[in-house]
Amino acid sequence: MKLFSIIGNPVLHSKSPILFGYAYPNSSNEFAYFRMASQNVSEAMQLFHELGLTGMNVTAPFKNDIARLADVRGPEVEAMQASNTVVLENGKICAYNTDIFGVSGSIENGGVTIAGKRCLVLGAGGAGSAAAYALHSKGGEVTIANRTLEKAAQLAARVGCKACALNEIEKIIPQADLIVNTLYEDVDVVNEAWLKPTHIIFNAIYHNSKLASKAKKAGCKFIDGAYWLLFQGPPAYRRFTGLEPDLENMKKALLPQKTPKHIALIGFMGAGKSTVAPLLGRQLNMPVIEVDAVLEQKCGNTIPHIINEKGEVFFRQKEREVLEEVLASPTPSVISCGGGAVTQPELRKLLKENSIVVWIYASPEKCVNRIDVPSRPILARHADPYSAAVELFEKRKFMYAQTSWMLVSSNHRTPEQVSNFIYEEVGKVLRG
């Protein structure tokens, strides 16, 4: 099986799975895809190997670090020293960069021919590197402007273009045809008076950008950076799956998405869902629903007793009834799901449609060490609970990936740290 992920700080409505590729084909040749929130590349690579990933997309601020760790780098990565697409090929970590297609595809889709254009790229980070490489490779005359001139000069030398400091752009902008902004949204370096209607502005920062409003006031042709997400997707998809993507379907993912009202925590037994849920509920000021506890209350008995006396099929039926009721509630809540809830296709669909699903992950070994095995009948029946846990997790791994919006590892985090991590990421979505 193959498993693909994206690491970084994704936003729900703008970075849909369909834009970036899919995860491993299972026995039915289906694909799943999930996001993996990580604070550093070391953790990301540890999880890459631990989960058996064979590919992932990489967002800022990890593009430069991931390129350095790769065994094989594409020529564009060598020049840019940044990668957004990593694939395991013949046992080696191979780094590519499809951001260059995001840049050129967006601009050309806007009806602009790059060849012969005088291009100014603002910023020399991962996105700036991709813009400079893409424009230069398409025949543009490129100048890279960066606060640190040395960094811009080094990139320019690798790409084969010019460099200048940000404080020099007042002289360059009047002569430029195409301006590509890759600076963070709070960096405001372009004076509106420098812009004229003949300028073409491609803005990689598509959230609350000051340059966007200035460009529109000046009457410039403006190209939305959201298309970068669209056009970098197909080549990554091909790398991951070997299949041709459906571009029209991908375009639908750029449309605003309805934010689900619930937060659902899924994951293997012992991963920490029940401990994290009340912490997260307090942070989000939401009620917390423990599905197993509700189920026990409705059945008037403990889950081990229910499974031992009436069987797992009966238990799953009751679990589905409880979750259906909880997800139908109009009151937003934090829902802690049982470890096997994702084994039911109907529940996977309901969870994705009605909640922001967070996969709390811990290795099977850590999970077994955290739980009271005799109280877990699915494991207790085996002579070697750890081996049984590994086998069960492998069966469910695709289902967790298929259902989740984001993975957060609890391997080396306290419950408070996991909750804080989820709160920060989910908060971005809830705040719009």
N, C-alpha and C positions, 0 to 999 in steps of 0.2 A: 504493500500500500504506500501511496505517496501522500504527504501532508504539507500544505502551503499556508503561510501566514504573512501578516504585515506587522512590522514592529514600529512603534512610535506613538504619537498622540493623535489618533484619528478622530474626526467629528462625524457623527452618525449620518447626518443628512447629506454630506458632501463626498464621503468616501465609501461608496457602496461596494460590496464584494464583487459585483459584476464588473466593476471598473478595473479590478486589479488581478483577476485570475481566480482560480478555484483550487480546492485542495485535492487530496489524493483520490484517484478512482478506487472505489471499493469493488467488491466482486460483481456488482451490477454496473460497473463503469460510470457511477455517479461521481460528482465532484462536490466537495464542500470547501469552505474557506472561512478563516477566522482571523481576528486581530489579536495581536499579542502585545499588551502594554509592557514596556520595559524601561528601566531607568538607565541602563547602560548596555553596551554591546556585549560585555562579558556574560551578563545574565541571558541576553538574547541568544547567544551562541550555545550556551549551556543547555537552554531549553530546546534549541534547534536539534541538538543531538539526542537529548533525553526523550523528546517526543517523537523522534524519528522523522523530522521534517526533511523534505527534499527540495524545498524552495521557499523563499519569502520575498515580499516587497519590503523596502526599507524607506522610512520617512526621515525627515530632519528630526533631531540633529545627528543621526547615526550614519549618514551616507559616506562620510569620509572615513570613519573608523571601520566600517564594514569592508570598504575597499582595501584597506591595509591588511585585513585578516584573511582575505581570499587567497586561495592557492593559484587560481588562474584569473586573469583580468582581461576583459575585452579591450581593444585598442582605444575606445572612447573612455574607458575607466582609467587606463594608463595616462591619458592626456588630462582628464578632469580630476583624477584621484578621488572620485566619488561614485558610488554605486547605489542604485535603487532596486535592483533585481538580482537575487542570489539563487542559484540553482545547484543542487548536488548532482554532478555528472561524473560517472565512473569513479565514485568515491572521493571526488575533489570538490571543494567549494569554489564555484565559478561565479565571478561578479560581472554584471553587465549594467548598462545604464539606458533605460528606455525613456528617460526624461527628455532626451534630445528629440525624440519623435513627438513628445508632448509639446515642445516649443515649435518646431517646424510645422507640425500638423495643424496646430491652432492658428498660426499666422497665415498659412496657405489656405486654410479653411475660411479665413476672413477675407479672401480674395486678394491677398498681398503676395507679390513675387519677391523673394528675399534677395536673389542674385542682383548685385550691383547696388543694393541699398547701403547707406551709411548707418551703421547700427551702434547704439550706445547701450551697454548692459550695466545696470546699476547693481553692484554687489558681486563678490567673488567667492561666495559660498557654494554649496552643492547645487542650488538652483541656478546661480549665476554661471557656474562652470558649464552646466548643461546648455544654457542659453547661448553662451559664447561659442561652444563647440558646434551646436546645431546651426547657428547663423553663419559661422565661418565655413562649415562644410557645404552649406547651400550657396556659397558665393557672396556672402555679405562682407562688407568692410567693417570690421568689428573693433570697438574700443571698450575695454572693461574699466569701470570706475569703482573704486573701493576706498573705504576710509583709510585702510592700511595699504599704501601704494605698493609696498614690497610684495604683499600677497597677490595683488592684481597683476603685477609684473611677472611673477612666477607663473601664474596661470596663463597669461598672454604668451609667454615664451613656449609653454607646452602646446598651446592651441595654435599659435601662429598668428597672433593679432597684436593690437596695441593696448596700452594701459595708461591710466591716469588716476589722480587722487580725486575723491569726491568734491573737494573744494574747487576743482577746475572745471566742473561740468557746465558752469554758466557760459563758458566760451565754446563748449562743444555742442550743446543742445541746439543752438540756432542752425548749425550745419547738418545735424542728424536728420535722417528720414524716419528711422524706427528706434523707439526707446523701449527697452525691456526692463521692467522693475522687478527685482527679486529681493529687495530689502524688506526687513520686518515692518509691519504695519505702523509701528510707532516711530519709525525713522522717516522724517520729513525733510527732504533735501532739495526738492524741485520747486522753484518759484513759479507760480502760475503765469507770471508775466513773461517767462521764457518760452512758453508753449504757443504754438500757432496752429491754425486749422490744417496745415499740410502734414503735421506730425502724425505718426501712427504709434499708438501706445499699447503695448502688451503688458498687462499687469499680472504677474504671477501670484500676487497677494490678493486673494479674492474675498477677504473679510475686512470690512471697515477700513479700506485703504483711502488715505487722503489724496493720493495721486489720481484715483479713479474719478473723484468729484472734480478735481482740477482739470483733468483732461476733457471731461464732458463740458465744463464751462467754457473751455478754450475752443470747443468745436472740433477736437481731434478725433480721428478714427480710433475707436477703442475696442480692444479685443480682450474679452473676459478670461482670466486665468483659469476658470473652472474647466475650460476646454483642454487645458494641459492634462488634467486628470483623465479625460476621455481618450486623447490621442496617444498617451504613453501606455494605455492599457493593452491594446491589441498585441504589440510585440512581446509584452510580458506574458500575456495569455498563451501566445504560441510557444514561448520558452517553457512554460509550466506544463502545458497539456499536449502540445503537438497538434492542436486543432485550430481551425479558423474561428475567430470570435464573431459574434453577431453585433455589429457596430450599432445598428438601429436600437437593439435592446439595451446596449450600453448607454445610449443617449438618454433613455428614459430614467436612468439612475441619476442623471444630473438634475432632474426635477426635484423640487422640495418634497421631502418625505414627511409624513405625519409622525410625530414623536409619540411612541407608545407611553401609556400612563404608568405602567408598573415597572419595577426593577426585579428581575428574577435571577436568583443565584443557583447555578447548577454545578455539578462536579461530583467526583467520586466520594464515597463514604470516607470521612476523616479528613477531607480537604479543608474543612473549616467553615462551611456554609452556615451552620446553626450558630456559631460563635460570632461570625462577622455580621450576620443579618441584623441583630439588635443594635450593634454599633452604627451600622450604616443607616438604620431607621432613624436613630437619634440625630445623625448629621443631616439627613434629608427631611427631617420632621415628618416622617411617614409611618403609619402603622406597620407592624411586622407580622407576617403570617408564616408560621412553621407548618408546612403541609403535613408532615408526619404526625405532629401533635394534634392537628385538626382531625386527621384520619383516625387516630386512636380514640379521640373523644367521641366521634360519630359511631365507631364500632364498639366502644365500651371495653376495649382491650388493647394490650400492647402489640406493637408490630411483630415482634418475634412470635407471640402467641397466635396472631392472625395468620402468619405465614405457615407456622408449624401445624396449625389446626385446619386451616381452610385452603392453604396452598398459595403459591405466588400469583397464579392467574387471578384468583379472587382479590388478592391484595392490589394488583395492578388496576383492576377494574375500579376499586374504591379510590385508589390514588387518582385515577383519571377523573372521577366524579368530583372530587375535592378541588382539583386544579381547574377544572372547567368552571366551577362555581366561583372560585377566587378570581380567575382571570376575567370573568364577566362582570365583576363588581366595578361600579363607576368610581369607587374611592381608590386613588393611587396608593400602592403599598409596596413594601419590600417583601418578596416571596422567597423563602428558603425551600427549595425543591429537594425531594429525595434523590439519592444517587442514581436510581434507575428510572427516573421519570422520562428521560430522553429515549428510552427503549421503545416508547409508544409513538408511532409516526404522527398520530392525531395530536398528541401533546407537543411534539416538536413544532408542528405547524402553529398551534395555538400560542405557544410561548413566544415564537418569533413575531407573530402578528400583534400580540397584545403587551409585550414587555421588552425592555432593553435587557437582553440576556447576558449575564456575566458568568463565565466559566472560571470558577476558583479551582486552580490546579495544584496538586501536590503529587509527588511520585508515589506509586503504589506502596513502596517500602515505608515512606513517611506516613502514609495513610494508615497502614496496618499498625504501625507503632503508636498511633494516636488513639486508636479505638479499642473498645472492649470487645474482643473477637467473639466471646460466647454470646454476646447480645446481638450479634449479627448473623442470623441463621444462614444467610446465603454463603458466608465464609466458614461459619462454625462447623458445617457438615463435612468440611475437608480436613484431611490429616495435615496438610501443609497450607495454612491460610494465606501465606505470602504468595506462593505460586498460584493459588486460586485467584488472589487479588490481581496479580499481573495479567493472568489470562482474561479475567472479567474486564479489566480496564482496557485491554487491547480490543476487546469486542465492542466496547462503548466509545472508544476514542473518536471514531468517525462521527458518531452521533453527537457528542459534545461539540465537536468542531462545526458540524453542520447546523447546530442550533444557536451557537453563541455569537454575540456581537463582539465580545472582547474576552481574552484570557488574562487573568492576573494570577501570578504564581504565589503560593503561600509556602513554598519550599523553605525560604529563608526570611520570611516576614512574619511579624507578630500579627494577630488578628487586627489590632489597631492600625498597623501599617497597611494591611490589605484593605481595610475599610477606607482609610484616607486616600489610598490610591484610586479605589473605585469612585469615591466621592468626587475627587478632582476630575476624573474623566467623564463620569456621568453628568456632573454639574455643567460641563461645557455644552452638553446636549440639551439639558433642561433649560439652560439660559438662552439657548438658541444661538 
